[in-house]
Amino acid sequence: MQTSYQFISNYKQNVATLDRTLQSAPRHQPRQSNHGPVEYRKLMQRFRQFLAEEEKFWTQLVARYQRSFALHEAQHILSVLNIAIPDDLGVPNGSIGGHEGVPNSGFNRNQLQFPLEGNTPSPTSSAERETNLAILSKAIVCLGDMARYRELYNEGGGRPRAGQEDGTGPARRGGRNRRGGAPGFDSIPRARNYDKAVQCYDQARLLVPSEGNPSHQLAILAFYQNDMFSSLLHYYRALCVRQPYDTASENVKKILNKSLDQQAKKTREGVQTAPDIGDLPPRLRVESFKEKVVLLHALWRLGSDKSRLNPIVHAADVVKDFAALVSERVLPIHTVTKVIVLSEGALWKHRMIRDTSPPSNRRSGGIPSPATVESQILKHVLAIHQSLLEIGADELDLPPEDAAENDLAQCITATFRRTLPALRVASKWLLANLKYVAYATPPAGSSQVEELPGVFVSDMPDFWRHFLRFYNALYKLFPIEKLPSLLSPLDEDVDLRGFLPLRNLMIGDTPMIVDADLREGNGLDAVGPQGREEVHPNEEQLMRISDLLKDVKNVAESPDSPIHLQGDTFKFLLEITATAPEAQSQAIGVEVVKMPITPVVSCPRCL
């Protein structure tokens, strides 16, 4: 699979070298024949032709591999990617991977057709099938990479040169051979369209959720488009899986350093504080909030030396803005869930994956101890969850006045409806990490929590009070026996498959292997949203509520829980067990060992 990338690397280097030569040469000085614009256009044409042929090759390989090994789980994915599966892939087929204006013959690998199919045996064991699916997922990622590079190095239609999307390149006027027009006005660069690459990466991730490579590629695309929030999210997703993509750990630093540099620049320019988020238009409010979230993660990872911000104060501002944006229905539904996932991913990364090069300011005191940072991140995870609980409890106290008596769906307010997917994700995390949260409760009678060794969150009693208020209201307003059960995955279940902080508690987050008897005939679609039942949106929301109530019952029945169900009411236990710091440290250490992930690089630190 590395053959394509070696050629691409050489082409990229040659293009960059020639581009620098062109830009450094005097404007009116005659250029050497082999370093002029004509040579540049020829090189770009050869490069793009190579990418087009490579894209055809990977398309054919994906189709052939899926058919040869009877990977019926991937049939829907190939359909989504518009990859046809002809009767005989050994026969030349110009329709596979073809592109308008690009001939199907006359260039290296496409001349070498695949051999005729033999009787390739289907995988007989789950391990073999998982291996084959992983290979197919990697091939789909390669296909996405070819589409990404084709768009990145496409300068047609007013697109800028690669690497000059931010306007750093020289001004370009109009199109080729264009005459007339107003002199002095530069054409506006055309935005790039990476939809095909995104589609490939998304489908590769759905096919094998335990692989981090597809999420890493999605993070790169988000970085191209200057979306630091989404890029950070995808990098965490690339790390929080059984097969983490190690490079993501270092690439996260690029985003976080950029965030700190931007904040430092604002400080130098005298912009000490951001404007009140409530004074901005909705779109700018959301963008400002996302910037604050990324900056918070940078403070945790890299310290506050550059920005001179207090991470505890900044975290409180983020939670305050989050609550306001959710209550006012300004923050998009998917973004609400992403904020939850980001915080959970940051905690997982901090506990499980060591930096290959720890920040240099750790010794100087710019970054607190790992245990202190872990306590700050855990507190934020719970604070964001608590915000949703408070909003939900307020909404449940005032259900719509026009709600029909026997129509439970009418009792769900618009604001509460928007929080339900995120509440489910937060609920699964709490259930999956209940013992860890219980050990983070400070010992009874301790006044200076920050002076205690280990990981502690002083606000735990307050969190559980809001937790009880919300779930008691939910339990009374929505009797669980009247709610539909959640049996098939919803959008958040499909999206978060393989996300280790949730420990496979999302619906359908199980090994993606189809039984032999179901692989006959047309096969079974085992991945992606295609396996979902079509139900009314109101029914989906009631299913989410039903699942939340099942989770809280499981929490109440856990021996590590400080609450229990008494009759129809959730209550605190008479005495919340406080664990000594030594036992807390030991328990967390044991829990880390059990996690199905190996740290990238170990470095001396405590957990």
N, C-alpha and C positions, 0 to 999 in steps of 0.2 A: 504493500500500500504506500510505501515511501517513494516509489519511483516517480509518481506525478509531482510530489512536493519538491524533489530535487531539481527537476526541470523548472518548476515554478520559481524556486529560489534563485536559480541562475537568471531567468528572464527578469525577475524583479530587480536584481542587482544591476543588470545591464541597462534596464529602463531608467533606474534612478541615476546611474552614472552619466548616461547620455543627457538626461534632463538637467543635471547640475552643470554639465558642460555648456548646454544651450543657454542656461540662465546666467552663467558667469561671463559669457562672451560679450564683447561690446556690441551694442545694438546695430550699428551700421558697418561693422567690420565683416568682410567676407569670411565665411566659415569653411573649414575643410570639408571636402566632399563626404567624408565618412562620419561627420559629426553635425550635420545640418538637420533642418526640420524634415526633409525627405527621408533621411535615414531613420529618424525617430518614428515617422509614420509607418515605415516598413517594419521596424522592430515591433511596434504595437500591433500591427496587422498579423504578424507571425505569432505573437504571443496570444492574441485573442483566438486565432485559428486553432492553436494548440489547445487552449482551454475548451473550445467548442468540441474538439475531437475527444478530449479527455472526458468531458461530460457525457458524450455518447457512450464511451467505453464503460463508465461507471453505471450508467443507466442499464446497459445490457447485462453487466455483471450482477446487478441487484436482481433483475428479473430472472436471470438464469439460476442464480443461487437459491432464490426463493422457491422456484419450481423444482430444482434438482433435489432439494432436501425436504420437499413437502412441508414447508413452513407456512401452514395455512393461517397461522396467527397474523402473518404479515400481508395477507391478501388485501385487506381493507386499506392498509397503509400504501401499498402500491397503487391502489385505485385513487387515493387522495392525491398522490404525487403524479397522477396521470401517466403511470408507467404501464404500457401494454405488455401482456404476456402472450406472445404468438405461439402457435402450435409447435413450431420447431425453431428453437433459438440458434440452431447451427446454421440456418439458412440466412443469408444477408437480408436485413430488413431495414430499409432506410427510414421507416417511421419511428424507430426507437431512438430517442435522444436527438432527433433531427432538429435543426434550427433554421428559421427562415433566412435565406441568403447565404447559408453555409453548406457547401457541397458535402455529400456523405462519403466521398472517396478521395484518394489522392493525398493522404496524410498518415504517416506512421501507423499507430496502433489500430486505427479503424480498418486498415487493409488486412489485418490478421483476424479473421473471423473465429469465433469460438468453435471448438471441435463439436462434432455431432454428439448429442446426448447419449450416454450409456445408461445402464440400469443402476443408477446411484441409489444405494440403500438408504431408506429413511432412518433417522436417528432412532435407536431402540431404547435409550435410557434418557432420563431427565437431564443428566449432566451433559450428554452429547447434544441434546436439543438446546440447552442453555448456551453451550459453546457456539452452535450454529447461529442462534439468534443474535449473540453478541457480535459475531463476524458480520452478519447482515446489517446490524445497526451501524457498525463502523463503516461499512461500504456506503450506507445512506448518508453518513456524515461526510464522507469523501465527496459524494455527489453534491451535497450542499456546499462544500468548500469550492468546488469548481464553479457553481453558480455564483458564489460570493465573489470570487476573483474575477469572473467575467463582468460582473457589474462594477466592481471596484476599478477595473482598468478599462471601462467603457467611457470614452471621452466624447461620444456622439451626442447630438441633440442638446448641446449646451452644458453637458456635464463637466465638472472641473477635473483636473488631473488628480490621480490618486495621491492622497496626502495633503491636498490643497483645498479640501472642502470648507475649511474655515476662512477662506479668503486670503491665505498667506501667499498664494502664488501670484504670478503676474496677471495683469488685467487682460481679459480676452474680449474681443469685439465681435459680436455677431457670429455667423456661421462661416463656413469655408466659401471663398469666392463671393461673399456677399458684397454688393455694391450699394452705395448710397447710405442713407441712415444719418442720424444726427451724430456728428463727431463728438467725442468726449463722454459718451454714455456707454458704460460697460454692460454687457448682457448679464442678467441675473443667472447664476449657476443653477442648473436643474438638479433637483434632489434625486438621489439614487434610490432605486427600488430593489430591496433585498428580499422581497416576499418569497421568492422561490427557495432561497437559502434558508430562510426562517422556517418554511414549511418542511424542508428536509430535516433540519435539526429537531424540530418539534416531534416529527413522526419517529425519528430515531430514538428520542428520549421516551416516547410512549411505548415503543417496542421493547426496550430494555431499560426500565427506570433505574436500575442499580448502577448504570454507567454514567460517569460524570462528564464524559467528553462532549455530548451534545449541548449540555447546559453551558459548558465553557465556550463553545462556539457562539451560542446565543449571547453570551456576555460580551464577546468581541464585537458582534454586530451592534449591540446597544452602545458600546463605547464609540464605534464609528459615528453613531448618530447623536453623540454627546448626551446620552441618557444615563447619567451616573447611577441613578436610583435602580433602574432595571438591570444595569450591568452588575452592580453589587449583588443584587438578588440572584442573578444567574450564577455568579461566581460562588456564592454560598451553596446554591443547589448543586454545583459541580463538586463540592467538597463533602456535602452531607449525604453521601451514598456509600454503598458497599464497595464500589470501585471508584474512589475519588480521583479526580484529575489533578495531579499534584501541582502542576504549573499554576493552577488557579490561586493557590495560597499566596504566591508572590505577586501575581497580577492584581490581586485585590489591593495591594499597597499602592499601585499606580493611581487607582481611583481615589483612595483615601488621602494620599499625598496631594493630589490635585485639589481635593476639597479643602485641605488645610491651607494650601497655597492661596486659594481664592479668598479664604477667610482672613489670612494674614494681609493680603493686598487691601481688603476692605478696611482693616484696622489701620494700615499705613495711610490710607487715603482719608482717614477720619470718620469712616462709617463704623461707629462703635457698636451700634445695635441695629438690627433689622427693623423695618417699619412694622407697626402692629399688623398682624396677619389679617385682622378683620377689616382693615382699611383698603385692602387690595381687591381687584376683581377676582371672581372665583377661580379662573384658570391660573392666575398668578399666585393666588393663595395656595393652590395645590403644588405648584412648582416650588414656591418658597418653602413649603413644608417638606417636600422631598429633599431639598438641599440641606435642611436642618437635620433630617434623619441620617443622611450620608455623613454629615459632619460629626454627628454623635458617634457613629461607628468609627470614624477616624480618631476621635478623642480616646476611645477605648483602646484601639489598636496601636496608635502612634504617640499618644500623649498630648499634652496641651501646651508644649513649649512654643510652637509656632503661633497658635491662635490666641493664647492667653485666656482661654475660656475654661470655666469650671465645669467638668463633665456632669457633675451631679445637678448643678443648676440648669445646664443645657438640656439634660434629660427631662427635667421637670417641665421645661418650656415645650419640648416635643410632645409630651403627654398632654399638656394643656391644649396645644394646637390640635392634636389628634382628636381629643374629645369635642372641641368646638366644630371642627370640620365634619365629623361624623354626625353630630347632633343636628347640624344645619343641612345635612345631605349634600354637602359640597364635594367631599372626597368620594371618588368612584368606588363602586362596590369591590372591584378586584384590587384596588389599591389598599383598601382597608385590610383585606386578607394578606396582602403582600407585606404590610408593615408588621403584622404578627409573625409571618414566616421569616422576615429579615431578623427580627430580634431572637427568634429561636435558633436560626442558623448561626448567628453571631456567638451565642452561648455555646453551641456545639463546637464550632470552630475553636473557640478559646480553650475549651476543656480537652478536646481530643486531638487537635492538630497543632504541632509545634512549628513556630517560624524557623525557617532555615537560617535567617539572619535577624536575630532580635534587634529591636530599635536601639540605637546607640545611646539614647537619652534615658534608658532605664536605670543605669548606674547613677546618673546625675540627679535622679529623683523626678525626672519629667514624667515618668509613668509609675503609678503605684505598683505594689506587689501583685502578682497574678491572682492571688486569692481576693484582693481588694477589687480588682477589675471584674473578676467573676461575680462578686457580690453586687457590683453596680449593674452588670448586664442582667443578672437574675432579677434584681429589683425592677429593672425596666420591663422585662418580659411580663412580670406579674402586674406592673402598673398599667401597661397597655391592656392587659386582660381585664383588670379592674375597671378601666374606663368603659369598656364594652358592657360589663356587668351593671355599672351605674346607669348608663344610658338605657339599657334594656329594662332595668327595674323601674325607671321613671316612665318609660313607655307602657309597661304593663300596668302601672297604677292608673293610667288614663286610657283605656281602650277606646276605639272609635264609638261614638254615641249611636251611630246608625247601624251598628253590627247586628246581624240577625241572631236570634237567641241560640239556634242550633247550628250556626255556621261558624265553626272555630276559625276558619281562615280570615273571616272579617274582623277578628280580634287582633290581627297582626297589623300594627301601624306601619306606615311607609318607612319611618326611620328604623324601627325594629327589624323590618324585613331586610334592610340593607346590611345589618350586622350579623345575620344568622350564619352565613358561610364562615366568617372570621371567628365567630363564637365557637363553631364546631371545631375549627383548627386549634384554637386555644384550649378548648375542653379536652381534646385528644392529647395535647401536650401535657396538660396537668395530670391526666390519668396515667400517661406513660412515665411521668417523672415525679410521681407523688412521694415516693420515699426520699428522693433528692430534695424536694421542697420541704418535706417534714423536717429533715435534718438541718435545713437552713433557718429554722425557727430558733431565735436566741434562747438560751437557758432562762428560766424564770428568775426574775430579780436582777437581771443584768441591765445596767444603765448605760454603759459605754460600749455599744455593740462594735464600734469600729476598732476597739482595742482588743477584741477577742480574736484568737487565732482561728483560721478556717473561714468558711463561707457562711455569712449570716445576713438575713434581711430583717430589719427591725420592724417593718410594717406588716408582718404576716397576720397578726390578729385583725388588723383593719381590713386586709384583703378577704379573710374568711367571713367577716361580718357582711361585706358587700356580696360575697358569694352566696351566703345564706339568704339574704334579702331577695336577690334575683331568683334563685331557684325555688324558693317557697312561693313566690308570686307566680312563677311559670308553672309550677306543679298544680296550683289551685285553678289557674285559668285554663289550662290545657290538660285535662285528665288523660293520662297516658293510654288508658283502655279505649279512648275514642280517637286516638291518633293512628294514622297509617304507619306501618313499619317501614323502615328504610332498608331495602334489600339489595338494591342495585346502586352502583356508584353515581354520585352527583359530580358536578364540575370540579369542585375542590378535591374530591376523592381521586379523580382521574389525574388532575394536575400534580398532586402531592404524592403519587406513588413513588416509593423508594426513598422518601425523605426520612432519614434515620432518626431525627429528634422525635418523631411521632411513633416510632417503633411498630410500624405496620398496623396501626390501629384504625387507619382510614378504611372505609369500605372497599373491598376488592384489592387491597394492597397485599397480595400474596404472590408467591413465585408464579411466573407467567408460563406455565406448562400445561398444555391441553392433554387430557387423557386420550389414550390410543383409540378408544371406541368413538370419541368425538371428532377424531381427525379424518374419519371416513367421509365420503360424499363431498359435500361442499365445504367441509371444515367448520370451524367455529371462530368467530371474531372474538379474540380474547383480550384485545387491548383497545384503548381509546374509547371515546364516547359512543362509538357505534353499538356497544353492548348495552347501553342504557335503555330503559323502558321510557316510552313517551308518556309523560304524565303532565297534568295541568300545573302551571307554576305555583298556584296556591297549594296543590298537593305536595309539591317539592318542599315548600316552606314548612308544612306540617310534619313532613318526614324529618326535616332537620330538627325541629323541636322535639320530636319523639326520640331522636338519637341523642340529643342533649340530656333528656331526662334519663335515658338509659345510662349515660356516662355518669351523671351525678349519683345515681344509685350505686354504681360500681365504686365511685369514690367513697361514698358513705360506708360501704361494706368492707373497704380496705382496712387492714390493721394499722396502716400508717396514717390514716385520716383523722383529723381533729373533729370531724362532724359525723353524725349518724342520723338515721331516719327513725323518728319516733311517731308512730301513727301516720299522719299525713303531713308532718312537719319535719324539716331538717333542722337539727340543733347541734350546738357545740357539745362535745363530750364534757363531763364534769371537770376533768382535768386534762389540759393539753400536755402531753408528755414532752418534757424537755430533755434533750440528749446532751451529754457532756461533749466538749469539743473533741476529745480524743476519739470517742465513738463516731462522731460526725466525720472526722477526717478519714477514719478507717473505712466507714461505710461508703463514702464517696470514692475512695480508692478502689474498693472492691467492685463498685458499679462500673467504673471506667474500664476495668479489666474485662468485664463481661461484654462491653460494647463490641459489635462486629466491625471494628475499623482499626487500622494500624496507623499510629501517628506518622506523618510524613518524615519528620526529623525530630528526634528527641533532643531536648535541651533542659538543663537543670531548672526546674521550677516545681512548685507544689500545685496540686490540684485542689 
